[in-house]
Amino acid sequence: MQALSGRRTVRLLPAGLCAALFIAVLPVACTPRADPEGTPRRVAREIERTLTTVAQNEVTRDPELATRLGLPEADAGYAYNRFLTDRSQAAYERARLSRLETRDLLVRITRPARGSALARHLDTLIAAHETAETLFMAGHGASALGASYPYVADHTRGAYLDVPDLLTRFHPLRTPADARAYADRMAQFADAIEDDRRRLESDTRAGTVPPAPILRRMYALAAAAAAVPPETSPAVVNFENLLPGIAELTPAEREQLRADVRRIAAGNVRPAYAAFAASLSTLANTAPELPGVWQLPDGAAYYAAALKAYTGDDASAAGLHERGKREVDALLAETNRALVALGLEDGSVGERLAFLAAQPGQIYPDTEEGHAALIGRILAHADRAEAALPGQFDITPAEKAGLRAVPPEFAGFLPAAAYLPRALSDTRPARVEINARRLADWPDYSLAVLAFHQLVPGHHLQSSAARQADLPLARQMVWNVAYGEGWASYAETLADELGLYSEDPLSRIGYLQSMLLRAAGLVADTGIHSERWSRDQAIAYLAETTGLSLEKSADEVDRYTVRPGYAAAYWIGRERILDLRERAIRVLGPKFDPKEFHRVILMGGPRPLGMVEEDVTRWYTAQVQN
């Protein structure tokens, strides 16, 4: 057996080889000079080759992303499941340079027909690369196509959390090659943690240090991982549970792999966790208690760039803060009326929402039967929504999404709920995962809006439409938050318009509470990073406004802390889609077809809201002209 080593270096492939790995050049004689959308065939082929190169370089740079996407290794052109993503400072700088070169390539390429799918692909990728470069210029944290983080690692991400999550929930374990790749990744795990530690300490010396409450949460997670006996750590247990299912391995090979993984976990990974925890403890002693990025050397500029990246809105942080407060006031008035109609008149809106959640029958028991009942209830709501789709959509999901609780060992850092799309290799079905560590966070009245946001007509329908649109791989690597979360939040409102909360008046209270959280999140995000709120101030504001528990509110605030601008995208994206719909209705009048409107939005895939607006405008203009 090949000896397991530590660090592996992955090099970017030449552009010509990238294209060769993905595309076979077909004869073009006797074909039309332009494609059906009017782009010259030569230009279309050039763009397709470029999109292939972009995708290949992203896959090569970030093999963990390829695993999470479920990309077939044959399409990637190399055995990416053997590697972890390089987290070193040198890799960070290489990524920045590579993306600069890619942006320049995308800008220089001959333009396709205006309004064509190829134009949409190019413009989406150009926007993503320009945004990444704007945030890369800060020189700290991490940035990807569609995401930005001010800190190298935090209490929700970083090698110390991401690698066990990757190995246990996404890495395939079906063949001997898969098992050896798993062991290879385990051999690189300690180096990945060390790279994060070095970069975190380097950023701190330059003035970019996570707030002390975040560092304390990180320390608790890292110290707990260091204290776990290696043979009972999640990555080792998962490997040993699935290894017997690989029949092609001989008993001797199986035992050797098991021994290798245990040895690496004990000799390399556990000490790396301990060193990381010690570093976090030291950093926390001098870190600021206040949560906002305004404290960073480039704080105001960074936050302005992050807000623009996530929302696509040019409004200032102060303007968004005031806008959010107005929206909260309007929602509090509407929620008050709904609560009064149910006979709940005493106390603030937040107090009454908290009272409602504590009533008998609202909280599911923390048992196997209770979890099953909660999941069944969510899926039943999704089935009702799916039955209502034909009046609003001519797109339907090709499959139902699954639903399960987050593995308990990861509940401390994974979000409250998340949608995971079907793997590109079709080896992993779409599913929603909910964090059930505190079942009090999921009163029964909140489950309908959860189903409509995560499943249909929310993320599952959104993802299914993008898959049916057959987007190129490069587009599938770019997530636009205002589009994605804006659509899922719009789906909550669409469900209200369709009467999907009417079977249970309490479920509409859950919808209004969700809307309150979206608007209050806009206020709290800008409050933390622009208005210089304290952590306690932000937690109290969310709890008092929305009726959520202090624990749930603290989780929300800490996420806003490490993802500046992200929470603002939910409300801004929803409002933009509603505005576009209202504009189309005004222009088209009785000829407005919601099915066509929703198709225009969904079939274009994740993209900046400015491009969504162009697509909608082009659609209703064509309707008028016809």
VOMARLUM-884032 format. One record per residue (C-alpha): residue in one letter; x, y, z. Coordinates in steps of 0.02 Angstrom, whole numbers, plus 32768, in hexadecimal, padded with zeros to 4 digits. Example, Ala and Ser with C-alpha at 12.3 -4.5 7.8 and 13.67 -1.06 7.14 Angstrom:
<rs>
A82677F1F8186S82AC7FCB8165
</rs>
This chain:
<rs>
M800080008000Q803E80AE7FD9A807A81078075L8005818D80B1S8056823880B2G802182E180F2R800D8376807DR7FDD835E7FC7T7FF183EA7F49V7F6F83FE7EC0R7FA584647E2AL7F3284BF7DB3L7F2B84727D07P7F5284D17C66A7EB885197C14G7EC984AE7B79L7ED5840E7BDDC7E3F84437C47A7DD584557BADA7E1283AF7B69L7DDE83587C07F7D2D83987BFAI7D0183B47B43A7D13834C7AA7V7D2183BC7A0EL7C97838D7994P7C9283A978D9V7C3E844D78ACA7C2E844077F0C7B80845B77AAT7B4384A7784EP7AF18553785CR7B6785E4787BA7B0786187917D7AB685BA79A5P79F985C779C3E7A1286627A2EG7A7786BD79AAT7B2886A479EAP7BA786767961R7BD885BF7973R7C9085EB797FV7C6E86637A0EA7BFD85E67A65R7C8485607A5FE7D0585D97AA3I7C9486077B34E7C6B85517B5AR7D2585287B5FT7D4485BA7BD3L7CB785867C48T7D0384D97C4DT7DAD85207C7AV7D6285897D04A7D0B84F17D4EQ7DA684847D41N7E1285037D9BE7D9385177E27V7D86845A7E3CT7E44844A7E3ER7E5784D67EBBD7DCB84987F2DP7DBA83D97F2CE7D4A83E17FC5L7CCC84477F62A7CCE83C07EDBT7CA6833C7F5ER7C1683A27FA6L7BD083BD7EF7G7BDF83027ED5L7C3B83207E32P7C6D827E7DD9E7D2A826F7DE1A7D2E82457D28D7CE582F17D04A7D6083467D78G7DF582FB7D1EY7E4F82C07DBBA7E30825C7E59Y7DFD82F27EC1N7DB682897F4FR7E6982657F84F7E8C831A7FB1L7E59839E802DT7E5384537FF7D7EF884AD8012R7EDA852F809CS7F89857980A1Q7FAF86328089A800786077FE6A7F6985B17FA6Y7F02864A7FD9E7F7386BA7F71R7F7286417EDEA7EB5863E7EE0R7EAD86FB7EDCL7F2487057E48S7ECB867A7DEBR7E2186CB7E00L7E6587727DC5E7EA4871D7D28T7DFD86C47D12R7D9C87677D25D7E0987B97CA0L7DEE87247C2DL7D32872C7C43V7D2D87E87C24R7D9887DD7B86I7D3A87507B32T7CCE87787A9BR7C1E879E7AD6P7B8E87277AA9A7AE1875F7A73R7A9387D67AF0G7A1887817B65S7A5586D37B37A7A7B86497BB3L7B34865A7B8BA7B2D87137BB4R7ADB86E97C59H7B6286697C7FL7BED86E47C5AD7BA187757CB9T7B7C870A7D52L7C3086CD7D59I7C78877A7D39A7C1187C07DC8A7C4587327E3CH7CFE874A7E14E7CF588077E27T7C9F87F57ECFA7D1F87737F09E7DAD87E77ED7T7D60887B7F33L7D5A88147FD2F7E0287C07FB1M7E51886D7FB4A7E338872806FG7EBF87F2807CH7E728792810CG7DF38709812CA7DB486A4809AS7D5286C67FFCA7CFE86567F7DL7C8D866D7EE7G7BF086A57F40A7C2E86A87FF3S7C9E87128061Y7CE186F98111P7D44877D8171Y7D9D86F981D8V7E03866181A3A7D9785F18210D7D08860A8289H7C8B85A482EFT7C2F85698251R7CBE854381D9G7D77851E81CBA7DDA847F81B3Y7DBC84468266L7D01843D8240D7CF6842E8183V7D668396816BP7D09832081E1D7C66835F8196L7CA9833F80E6L7CE78290810ET7C4D8253816BR7BC282A38105F7C0582B88055H7C9F824E8030P7C6A81B07FD1L7C988109801ER7C6280877F9ET7D0380487F4FP7DB6801F7F84A7DED80C07F2FD7D7181227F99A7DB680D38037R7E6A80FA8009A7E3881AC7FDBY7DE781BD8087A7E8A818780D9D7EEB8201806BR7E7B828F80A4M7E8F825D815AA7F4C8268813FQ7F38831D8106F7EBE834E8190A7F3E83898211D7F9683F88191A7EEF84488165I7ECF8474821CE7F8184B5822BD7F6D85238191D7ED1857181DCR7F2B858D8281R7FBE85E2822DR7F50865381C2L7EDF867E8254E7F7586B182BDS7FBE8713822AD7F1B8770820DT7F12879782C7R7FBF87E682C3A7F8088538234G7EE9888B8298T7E638811825DV7E3087A582EFP7D868752830AP7D228797839CA7D4087438444P7C9286F2844CI7CB4869D83A5L7D61866483DCR7D18861C847BR7C9A85B88417M7D25857D83A3Y7D90854B8438A7D0184E48482L7CEC848683DEA7DA7846983C1A7DCA84378475A7D3A83BC8473A7D7D836E83D3A7E2B8361841EA7DE3830A84B8V7D8782838456P7DE681DD844DP7E1F81CB8398E7DC681258380T7D1E817883ABS7D3682168344P7CB1822F82BCA7D298218822AV7D708176826EV7CC7812E82A2N7C7C815681F8F7D0D8103819EE7D0780668208N7C4A805981F8L7C4D8060813AL7CEF80038116P7CA27F548128G7C287F7F809CI7CB47F88801CA7CB87ED37FE7E7D4A7EE77F6DL7DC47F067FFBT7E1D7E708044P7E187E5B8101A7ED07E8A8109E7EB47F2980A2R7E1F7F57810CE7E807F4181ADQ7F157FA5816AL7EA580378139R7E4E803381E1A7EF68034823BD7F3880C281CDV7EA2813181EFR7EA9811182ABR7F64813482AEI7F4E81D88251A7EBE820D82C1A7F2481EC835FG7FD082258327N7FA882B882B5V7EF682F782C0R7EDD82F5837CP7F7D835A839FA7F4B83D68316Y7EA283EF836BA7EFA840C8412A7F72848C83C7F7EE184E48370A7E7D84EA8413A7F1385318471S7F2A85B883EEL7E7185E683F5S7E7985F484B3T7F0C866A84A7L7EBB86D58420A7E1986E18484N7E7487318516T7E9687D284B5A7E0D87CF8431P7D8488548432E7CDB882B847EL7C7B889483FFP7C46882F8366G7C4C88AA82D5V7CC888AE8244W7CCC896C8257Q7D5E894982CFL7DCB88FE8245P7E4D896B81EFD7DE189718151G7D3E895181ACA7CCA89D2815EA7D0589AE80ADY7CFD88F380C9Y7C4B88FA8109A7C12896A807AA7C5D88EF7FFEA7C0E885A8057L7B6288AC805AK7B6E88D27FA0A7BAC88217F7CY7B1E87CC7FDAT7A8C883F7FB6G7AB8888A7F0DD7A76892C7F57D7AD489D17F55A7A7F8A127FF3S7AEE8A428085A7AF389DF8125A7A9D8A6F817FG7A158A7480FBL79F789B98106H79F389C381C3E79678A4481C1R790C89E68138G7912894881A1K78CB89A18239R783789E181D2E781589318192V781D88EB8244D77A0896C8281A7726893F81F6L773888858218L7722889C82D3A767D88F382B1E76438868823CT767A87DF82B5N762288388344R757E883782E2A7591877D82BEL75B587558375V752287BE83B2A74B2875E833AL74E986BF8395G74C0870B843DL75758733846DE757287EA84A0D75E587FE8537G769E8824852CS77108856849DV770B87FA83F7G77AD87A18424E776B876C84CDR76CC87288481L772C86C783FCA779A867A8483F76FD865084E9L76AF85FD8451A774885908434A773F855084E6Q768C851484DBP7662845984E6G767283FF8441Q76ED847B83F6I7793842B8424Y77B9837A83E7P780583018464D78C082E38455T78A9822B842CE78B781C28390E77FA81C9837FG77F98284839BH787C82A28315A781C8234829BA777B829382BEL77D0833B82A3I781B830381FDG777582B981C6R771D835D81EDI779883C18184L7788834A80F1A76CA835180FCH76D1840F80ECA774383FB8054D76C883828004R763C84028018A76A984867FC5E76D684127F36A761D83F47F14A760784B17F02L769884C87E88P763D84AE7DE1G75E285547DEDQ768685B37E02F770C854A7DAFD772784E07D14I77C6849E7D66T77BD840D7DDFP784883B77E40A788083157DEFE788A82C47E9BK785282E17F4CA78DA831D7FC1G790282BA805DL79038302810CR796D82CF81A0A79B883148240V7A6B83528240P7AE082D0828CP7AED82F98347E7BAB83078340F7B9B839A82C7A7B0483F08315G7B74846B8372F7BA984C782D5L7B32849E8246P7AA385188222A79EF8503825CA79BC84BE81B2A7A1184A8810BY79E48468805FL7A6283F58008P7A4483DF7F4DR7A5083397EF2A7B0383067ECBL7B3A83277E19S7B68826E7E0ED7AB7823F7E45T7B0281D97ED2R7AB682447F5CP7A00827D7F58A79C8832C7F86R79A18343803DV797E83C180C5E79D883B1816BI799384008209N79F4841E82A8A799283C88332R7A0883E883C3R7983845A8410L78D6841F83DFA788E84B88436D78CF8518839EW784F84BC8333P779F84D98377D771A8489830BY76DA853182CCS77858555827EL778E84B78214A772084EC8182V778985848156L7826851A816BA77E2849D80ECF77B58525806FH785F85798080Q78CD84DF8076L7865846B8007V77DA84AC7F95P77C3852C7F53G786B855B7FA1H791A85147F90H78ED84677F4FL788584AD7EC0Q790A85307EA1S799484AD7E98S792C84377E2DA790B84C27DAFA79C484EC7DA3R79EB84357D86Q7967842C7CFCA79B684C77CAED7A5584607C95L7AC984EB7CCEP7B8284D57CAAL7BEC849B7D3CA7C3B85467D54R7B8F85907D74Q7B6485067DF0M7BFA853A7E59V7BB885EB7E72W7B35860D7EF6N7AE286B87EFCV7A9A86D37FAAA7A1D875C7F81Y79D886F07EF4G79DB864C7F54E799E86837FFFG7935870D7FB2W78D5868A7F4EA78BD86187FE5S787C86AC804BY780B86DD7FBAA77CC86297FBBE77928641806FT772B86D88038L76E9867F7F9DA76AC85F3800DD764C86748072E75FC86B97FD4L75C986097FA2G757485ED8049L75EB85648080Y75EC85A28133S752E85AB813DE751284F68178D75638525821EP755D85DD8254L75F485BE82C4S765E8591822CR7641864081E7I76868683828CG7720861A8264Y772B866F81BAL771E871D8207Q77A486EE8286S781486B681F7M77F9875C819EL782187B68241L78C58756824CR78F287878199A78D1884081B7A791D883E8266G79B587E5821DL79CE887981A8V79C888EE823FA7A3B888382AAD7ABB88628220T7ACE891C81FBG7AC2894382B5I7B5588D182DDH7BC78903824FS7B9A89B98233E7B3F89FB82CDR7BBC89AA8344W7B3F894383A6S7B7E88CE842DR7B5C88148424D7AE4881D84B7Q7A8788AF8468A7A6F884E83C5I7A3787AF8420A79BA8810848AY7976886983F1L795787C78392A790B876D8427E789887FD8455T7863881E83A2T7848876D8363G782187098400L78B0869183DES790E864B8472L79AD86A084AEE7A1086068478K79C8860983C8S79E086C683BEA7A9686B383F4D7AB386348369E7A6986AE82ECV7AD28740832AD7B7386DC8328R7B4F86A98274Y7B31875F8245T7BD887868298V7C3E8710822AR7BD9872A8189P7BC687E8817CG7B3C88178103Y7AF8876880ECA7A5B877E8157A7A2E881C80F7A7A1F87BA8054Y7982875A8089W791487F38098I79628856800AG795587C37F92R78A087A07FBFE786E88557FA9R78C588607F00I786687C97EBDL77C1880D7EFED77E788B57EACL780C88607E06R776A88007E0FE7706889E7E34R775988F77DA3A773088677D2CI767A88667D67R766B89217D48V76B289107C99L765588737C63G75B388847CC5P754087EE7CABK75C087A07C35F763A87877CC5D765E86CD7CD8P76B0869D7D7EK76EF85FC7D30E7753865B7CAFF779086DA7D2FH77D086517DA2R781E85F37D11V7882868D7CDDI78C686A07D8DL78EB85E97DB2M792C85A77D0CG79B5862A7D05G7A0585DD7D9FP7A6086377E2BR7A9886E37DEEP7A9F87987E27L79F487E87E3FG7A21886D7DC0M7A2987E47D3DV7984879C7D7BE793888477D61E797C884E7CAFD793387A37C8AV788887D07CD0T788688777C73R78B688217BD0W782B87A27BECY779C881A7C0AT77D988907B82A77D088007B06Q772187D87B46V76E9888A7B24Q7737888D7A77N76E387EA7A48
</rs>
